[in-house]
Amino acid sequence: MKWFDLVMAIFYAFGISINIVGMVASFNMIRRYNKFVDHLYRTEIYLECLENQRKQG
């Protein structure tokens, strides 16, 4: 019975560590996504300025 408790405790700790790693990876991907969206927004503004210059002559 003690072995079973030990094995269950190890699996429980392993499961918690996997969840923590998953949360950290999710936060990192959210941060990366926000940087990507910010870059796209800046590119859109830049292209809009170029389009306005093209229309002006």
C-alpha positions as CSV (number, residue, x, y, z in Angstrom):
1,M,0.0,0.0,0.0
2,K,2.9,2.4,0.7
3,W,4.3,1.7,-2.8
4,F,0.9,2.6,-4.3
5,D,0.8,5.9,-2.3
6,L,4.3,6.7,-3.4
7,V,3.5,6.0,-7.1
8,M,0.3,8.0,-6.9
9,A,2.2,10.9,-5.3
10,I,4.8,10.8,-8.1
11,F,2.1,10.8,-10.8
12,Y,0.3,13.7,-9.0
13,A,3.5,15.8,-8.9
14,F,4.3,14.9,-12.5
15,G,0.8,16.0,-13.5
16,I,1.1,19.3,-11.7
17,S,4.5,20.0,-13.2
18,I,3.1,19.4,-16.7
19,N,0.2,21.8,-16.0
20,I,2.6,24.5,-14.8
21,V,4.8,24.1,-17.9
22,G,1.7,24.3,-20.1
23,M,0.6,27.6,-18.4
24,V,4.0,29.1,-18.8
25,A,4.1,28.1,-22.5
26,S,0.6,29.6,-23.0
27,F,1.6,32.9,-21.5
28,N,4.8,33.0,-23.7
29,M,2.7,32.3,-26.8
30,I,0.2,35.1,-25.8
31,R,3.1,37.5,-25.4
32,R,4.5,36.4,-28.8
33,Y,1.0,36.8,-30.4
34,N,0.7,40.3,-29.0
35,K,4.0,41.3,-30.4
36,F,3.0,39.9,-33.8
37,V,-0.3,41.7,-33.8
38,D,1.5,45.0,-32.8
39,H,3.9,44.5,-35.7
40,L,1.1,43.9,-38.1
41,Y,-0.7,47.0,-36.9
42,R,2.5,49.1,-37.5
43,T,2.9,47.6,-40.9
44,E,-0.7,48.4,-41.8
45,I,-0.1,52.1,-40.8
46,Y,3.1,52.2,-42.8
47,L,1.4,50.7,-45.9
48,E,-1.5,53.2,-45.5
49,C,1.0,56.1,-45.4
50,L,2.6,54.7,-48.6
51,E,-0.8,54.4,-50.3
52,N,-1.6,58.0,-49.4
53,Q,1.7,59.2,-50.8
54,R,1.1,57.2,-54.0
55,K,-2.4,58.7,-54.4
56,Q,-1.0,62.3,-53.9
57,G,1.4,62.0,-56.7
